Every structure is written in structure tokens, then in C-alpha cells.
């Protein structure tokens, strides 16, 4: 079965590589030291420090595997590829809420780097999916759990 392509911006690639490097070079060493200290306490069968460190080790190793898989299947979107005429991954889009008249700006990113609290929305989110491929001036109606939102695309930047 083919692994799913992971779409990343240059910034997203750098963040994932930094996280992987930190897990491999820092966290692994810290956890190994915790395990070593916990083993020094004696009987590991009832040693909560040992159990806790082993659980954290399992989590970190799982995350390392996930990150390596994501990086192996990454397709990097360079800012040169971003067209300012059409919304695509890598675009920064200004939308006008047609009901309230408020403007909101979103960066369209792949799912691996979406962060709605920092206005980075996934190309697979309801809003991202609805505006992908659209041009400035176009209005879209988006079905979300709370109902329907109408946006007009005001601007598209790199």
C-alpha cells in the first residue's frame, strides 16, 4: 500500500526536521538517563519512575518513526511555485466574512503543519478545501458544523 504524500512548506519541513533532531539527540539521551537512574532504585517490577520513563521512551520512538515517515513522503512546496492568482498550498489568503464583514487571513498548508490558532489551515479542512483553486473576488459557501459560512476571497499572496 502506498504511503500518503505529506505536503509541506519550507517552514514546515524545517520544523519537522528540528523536532526529529531534538528527539534523537536530546530526548533519547534524557530518557536513557532516567531509565538508568530508575534501574538504580532496584526492583523494576514496582518502580513507577522506570515505568514512566519506559512509557515516554515508547512515545518518543513512535514519534521518531512518524516524523521519519512524514519526511520520507514529503513534497515540498516552494514559494516560487505559489501562484498569486489562484489559492493553493503555500498561499496566504485574505477572506471577507460576508455575514459580518470581518477580514481574516489564513496560510494554506498541508495537514502536517496546520495550526488553526496561528491561522494556518490545512488544504483538507473545510475552508481550505472550499477555497483551493479559487481566484480573487470569488465567493464561496462553506458547510461547517455550526452551519454555512460565506467568504469572499479578497487577496492571495505568497
N, C-alpha and C positions, 0 to 999 in steps of 0.2 A: 504494500500500500504506500503510495507516495505521501511524503510529509508535506504539510501545509506551508506555503510560502509566507514568510514574515516580511511585511513591508515596513521599512524603517527610514527615517530621515537621517542625515549625518549626525545630528544631535542625539537621536535615539540610539544609533549604533554606538556612539561614544559612551553613553550612559550604561548600556548593557555590557560593553567591554570593561568599563571601570568596575561595575558591580561584580563581574566574573573574576576580575583580577583581585579585588578585595576579598572575595570569598576564598579564593585559592591561596592567597599569600598571607592574609591576616586571620580570617575566621578559622580556617583549618588549624592553624598553629595555636590559637587561643583555646579551641575546643580540645585539642590533643593535650594541652597543659592541664585543662580542667579534668580530663579523664585520668591523667597521670596522678594528680593530687587526690582525686576521689578514690582511686585504687589504693593509694597510700593509707586511706582510712580503714582498710581491712575488708571484711566480708562484703562483697559487692551485691550479694543477693538481696540485701535490705538497705542498700545505700542510695538514698534519694539524689544526692549530688551526682553520683555515677549515672544513674538512670536519666536524670535531667540532661547531662552532658551528651549522653548517647542519643537521646531524642533530638537535641539540637544538631548533633553531627548528621543524623539521618536527614533532617530538614535541609541543612546546608548542602549535603551531597545531592539531594533531589533537585535543589535549585541550580546547582552547578550543571547537572545533566540537562535541565530545562534550558538554561542560558546557552549552553554549547549547541544544543539542537536548534534553538532560535537563530543563533549566529550562522550556523551551517546552512540554514534555509532562508537567509536574509536576502532581500532585494532592496538595495539602497536607492532612495530617490534623491538625486542631486538637485540643488536649487536651479541649475541650468535647465533641467527637464520640466520645471514647473511653468506652465503657460498662464499668463495673467488674464487671458480671455475666457478661460474655462476652469471651473473648480476641479481640482484633482488633489491627490495626496501630496502634501507639501505646500498647498495653498494656505494663505491667511485670508479669511473671508469675513467681510463685514455684512451683517444681516440686519434688516429692519423688521422688528416685530410689527405686523400690520394691525394688530389689535391695540397695542399700547404706544406704538410709535418709537419705542426704545431701540437703540442700536446695540448690537452685541458682536464681538469679534471672536472668531474661532480659528484655530490652526487645525487643519485636517491632517491627521496622522494615521498610521496603521494601528491595529488593536494593541500591539505590544507596548506602545508608548502613549496610549490615550490617558488623559488626566483631566477629567471634566472640571475639577476645582481650579485648574490653571488654563481653562478654555482650550484644551487640546482634546478634540473629539475624534473618535475613530471613524474611518471611512465605512465601517459596518454598523455604526449607530444609526438610529432612525433619522436624525438630522443629517449626518454625514452621507448616508445612502441617498437621501432625497435631493441633496444639492450637488452631488458628484456629477460632473459632465455638464452642468448648467452654466449659463453665461450671465454677465452683469445685467441687471434690470429684470431678470426673470423672477416671477413669484412662484412659491411652492407651498403646498399644503402638506403638513406632516402629521401623521397619526402617531400620537404618543399615548402612554397610559392615562394621562389626565384629559385627553380629548384631542382636538386638532389645533395645531399651531400654523399660522400663516406667516411666512417670511418672504421678504424681497431681498435679492442679492444686490447689495449696494456697491461693493468693491471686492476685487480679487487681487491679492499681492503675493509676492514670493516670500 
